[in-house]
């Protein structure tokens, strides 16, 4: 089969690799769509230091084409979205129900071969069976949505809270959609990219601006979420939290990033600073939300590229052009698209 391979940090190539075969409790998925996210950039840049070479792609969905001998839950022809999490289930954190903090943490597309390929293998327990109403390629959005759901799990989620979100990319927009459904009184987004702000406005945010200085809220915000991982945004956001409010570090920063924290302010105003890591008991719920229409794939997926253009798709994502960028596999829609004019693959 063909797969995009990060050979070493900074080097991607399209290669022929062996077809995967399922273990007793595994399935082989013919990939329909595979999303690109910031984690892929970190892997590309050598930040997460997996074992190279690696086939990336932890956001994917497609059609089951083969099953292991002990699989009864799905069968060939079923459409599934795949949770990439590979928790050991045995370590201290796993035994305490914190598999996302597993001491032997691994993930499809991060530490083992992923969905940037024609076919990928996954444990059957990681598969969410898709209803017929969902296009398999669109269902690759369920993985990032499950991360956003996990983020909301650590938030207070009080009715009539005021939210400030840094970053109007895919994750910021997902946070917007979830906040609206959690009873937010207002949701404001900050992003220097006018196209992304236009999408936030289209989705019904309360305010959108290039800087939080342009959004007047003298008392601050009850919930501030960073979806950028950028120090300037984090520093600014920490100073915008209202008394008794919460700051959520959701964006993935480089290891060397350092932010400025004022301990006295955290103490004196009873501010909570927290983070959320990947997926934890949230994939199934994200799948159900997606099936219920919480996201519009036509809005969230701005570009689709065929697999052989994976390097180009990655470069476009790095440049900040578009929203969610996907590569399509043999089970996906072969037509690439943009939110405007469309691009042929």
Secondary structure as GFF3:
##gff-version 3
##sequence-region A 1 345
A	DSSP	beta_strand	2	8	.	.	.	ID=ss1
A	DSSP	beta_strand	11	16	.	.	.	ID=ss2
A	DSSP	beta_strand	26	36	.	.	.	ID=ss3
A	DSSP	alpha_helix	38	44	.	.	.	ID=ss4
A	DSSP	beta_strand	59	67	.	.	.	ID=ss5
A	DSSP	beta_strand	79	82	.	.	.	ID=ss6
A	DSSP	alpha_helix	92	95	.	.	.	ID=ss7
A	DSSP	three_ten_helix	99	101	.	.	.	ID=ss8
A	DSSP	beta_strand	119	123	.	.	.	ID=ss9
A	DSSP	three_ten_helix	124	126	.	.	.	ID=ss10
A	DSSP	beta_strand	127	129	.	.	.	ID=ss11
A	DSSP	three_ten_helix	138	140	.	.	.	ID=ss12
A	DSSP	alpha_helix	141	153	.	.	.	ID=ss13
A	DSSP	beta_strand	162	166	.	.	.	ID=ss14
A	DSSP	alpha_helix	170	181	.	.	.	ID=ss15
A	DSSP	beta_strand	186	190	.	.	.	ID=ss16
A	DSSP	alpha_helix	194	202	.	.	.	ID=ss17
A	DSSP	beta_strand	207	209	.	.	.	ID=ss18
A	DSSP	three_ten_helix	212	214	.	.	.	ID=ss19
A	DSSP	beta_strand	221	226	.	.	.	ID=ss20
A	DSSP	alpha_helix	231	238	.	.	.	ID=ss21
A	DSSP	beta_strand	241	249	.	.	.	ID=ss22
A	DSSP	alpha_helix	263	268	.	.	.	ID=ss23
A	DSSP	beta_strand	272	275	.	.	.	ID=ss24
A	DSSP	alpha_helix	283	291	.	.	.	ID=ss25
A	DSSP	alpha_helix	297	300	.	.	.	ID=ss26
A	DSSP	beta_strand	301	306	.	.	.	ID=ss27
A	DSSP	three_ten_helix	307	309	.	.	.	ID=ss28
A	DSSP	alpha_helix	310	318	.	.	.	ID=ss29
A	DSSP	beta_strand	324	328	.	.	.	ID=ss30
###
